[in-house]
Amino acid sequence: MNLFSLKKLVLASALLWSAPTWAMHIMLDPGHGGVDTGAVHGAAREADLVLKVAQRLKALLEKDEQFKVTLTRAQDRNISLPARVKMAEDAKVDLFVSLHANAASDQRAKGVEFFFQNNLPPDEESLFLASQENQMILNSKELHDISGGDELSKKGDIAAIIEDLHRQNRMASSLRLTQTLTHVWNNDENASQATIKQAPFYVISKTSMPSVLIEIGFLTNPREAKKLLTTDYQADLAQKIYSALLSYKEKMDNRTAKTLN
């Protein structure tokens, strides 16, 4: 088998892995929890809000036979970032969706933001946000267990090619997922405009499957914080994310079918 044939075979396998025709297994990751409350502004606590949205989204996904869903946490407890990644890897999930709520010094800042990991240098604001989320694990002993060192240098050429193709496919699939989410949001006249950004958040950098980190709104924006505290708005957020996940799965299933034909 020549190199071109190998790449084509690996790409087809990667598409099958990222877009299964069976139930797509999604891990929902409500950020923070326990002693780590995340952003807090008035009565709004990030850890509580994202858990409520995740639970509503989980209920929607469980009603659809096209999906299987797992939560990294189902209650208000602290889980380290490496442990969250390990849960996703051990479960061999197809998608990793991390939920967070934003905060900014400017109270006018608003809207939903979707982050994915790629090879481009992040903008300064995104880098700062990621550093805040990541700082708790900088001295963690778990880092060594998760990262495993520079294994790529120890592998042969074929293994390196396969790993690189999987990484490229993961990034492309993550981008397609964020684009689908943005399309759903920006097609809703009543919703705040959503934006796509990229930053080295730990959970979307270390997971091997397509992933996205969603900032569901700014707690420091009084109007947005008030909406985030309502059950109706939490349900609306969950419905939008579910609709985007459904659309993403359909697109990936179609891509897989075309590749194999």
N, C-alpha and C positions, 0 to 999 in steps of 0.2 A: 504494500500500500504506500503510495507516494504521500508527500507532505500535504498537498492540496486536498487529497481524498480524506486524509486524517482530520484536517481542519473542518471539512464539511460534515464528517461523521460526528465530530465532537460538538459542532454547532447545533446539529439536529438533536443530539442528546441533551444539550443545554436547554434548548427550547422546550423539549419534553419535560425536563426537570422543573423549569420555571412556569410552565403553563400546562399542568396536567389536565387530562380529560375527565379524571375522577374528581372527587371532592377536593377542592383547594384548601390546604391547611394554613390558616392564618393565625399568627400569634399577636395578640393585642397586648401592648405594654403600657399600662398607665404609669406615667413617670412618678418618681419620688415615693413617698409613703412613710408611715411611722414617724420617727423623729425628724425625718427629712420632709418638711412640709412643702418644699418648693417655694414658688412666689406666693406672697401673702399681701393682700391689700384690702383692708376693712374686713368684711365678713367672708371674702373670697379666698379660699386656700387652694392652690394648684393641685395638690395631691388628692383632695376630695373631689374636685370638679372633674378631673380627667378620669378618675375611677368611675364616677357616675356615667360619663359619656361612654366609657369602655363597656360597662355592664349593659347599657342600652344597645350598643352596637353588637355585642355578643348575642343578645336576645334575637336581634334581626338575622344575624348570620346563622344561628342555630335553627331557624325556621326554614332555611334554604338548603336543600340537599346537595347543592353544588359546593357547599363550604363545610369545613370543619374548623372549629375555633378553640383556642386556648388562651387563657390570661396568664401573664407573668405574676400578677397578684390579684386576688379577688377580695381583698380587705385592706385596711389601713395598716400596712406593715412595710418595713424597710427591706429592700432587696438591692444588693450591690449591682453596679452596672455589669461587671464580669459575670455575675450569676445570671443576669437576665439573658446575656448573650449565650451562655452555656445552656440555658433552658431551651432556647431556640435551636441551637445546634443539636442537642440531644434528641429533641422531638422531630428533627429534620423537617421543619415547617417550610412552606413554599413562599410565604410572605411574612415580613416582620413590620408591624405598624406601631410606632411609639407615639403616645399622646402626651402633650405638654401644654401649659398655658404661659403666655408671655408677660413680660414686664419691661417698662422703659422709663427713663427719666422724663421724657416728654409725654405728658398725659394725652396728647392728641394722637399718639401712635395707636393704630387700630388694625383690625383685619386678621385673616388667617394666613399662615405661612407654612409652606411645605418644603422640607429639607431632604436632600438626598446627597449621597457621597459620590464625588467623582474626582478626577485628577486635576481639576482646575484650582488655582489658588483662591481660597475663600475671601470674601470682602471683610473688611476690618470689623464691622458690626457683627457679622455672623461668626467670625472667629472668636470674638469676645463672648458671645452667647454660648458657643460650644465649650469654651474654656470654663465657664461657670458650671455647666452641666457635668463636665468631666473632672473637675478638681477633686472631688471626693475620692477618686480612685488612683490618683497619681502615686501614692505610696502604698497601694494595696499589693499584698503578696499574691493575690489572685491573678494579677496581670500576667505573671510568668506562666501560670497554668493555662490561661486562655490563649496567649499569643504564640507560645511554643517556639519563640525565637525565629531566626531567619531560615525557615525550612526550605525556601525556594532555592537557595544556593546549594542545598545538599541533594537536590533532585536532578535527574537526568533531563536531557533536552526535551524529550517527548512529554514528560510529566510537567515540565515548565510551560510548554506550549498549551497543554490541556488546562493547566491552572490559569494561564493568562486569558484564554478564551472564556473560561467560566467567569473570570473577573470582569471582562468586557461585557459579557452577556448580563451579568448582575447589574452593572451600572446602567446599561441601556434599558433593562427592564424597570429599574428603579426610576429612571427618568420618565418612561412611559406611564408609570403609575402616578407620579407627581403631576404629569401633564393631564391625565384623566381626572384627577382630583380637582385641578385648577379649572378644567373645562366645566365640571359640574357646578362649582362655586360661581364662576363668572357668568354662567347662563341663568343664574337666579337673580332677578332684578332686585330682590329684597335683601340679598346677602352682600356683605362687605367684599370688595375685590380681593382675591387671593393672589399670592405671589409665590414663585418658585425660587428657592435659594439653595446653596450648597455650603456645607460646613462639616468639619471633622468631628461630629458628635460620636462618642464612643460606640453607642449601640448600633448605629448604622454604618460605622466604619469596620467593626469587627465581625458582624454577621456575614455569613457566606451566601445568604439568599437575598433576593431583591428586598429593599427596605425603604421606609420613609418615616420621617419624624414630623408630626403635625403639631404646630402651635395653634391651638384652637381660638385664641384671642388674647387681648391684652387686659390683664387685671388692673393695670394702672390707668386704663381709660374708664372713667366713671360710667359712661353709658354702656360700654361693652361688658364691664364687670357685672352690671345690674342684669343684663340679658343672660350672661353665663350662669347666674345663680338660679334661673328659672328652669323648671322641668321641661317646659315647651321648647325652649331654645336648645337644651341638652338633647332632647329627642330629635330636633331638626338637624343638629350636628351629626348625630349618629346615622340618621337617614341619608344624609348627603354622602357620608363616607361609605356607607353600605352601597349606595347607588354607583359610586365610583369604583368600588371593588368589583361589583357585578359587571360593569362595563369593561374594566381591565381584564377580567377573566375571559369574557367573550372575545376580546381582541387577541389575547394570547392563545386561546384555543384555535381561533381562525389562522393565526400565524403558524401554529404547529401543524395544522391540517395541510396548509399550502406547502410547507417545507417537506412534509413526508410524501406528498403526491408527485 
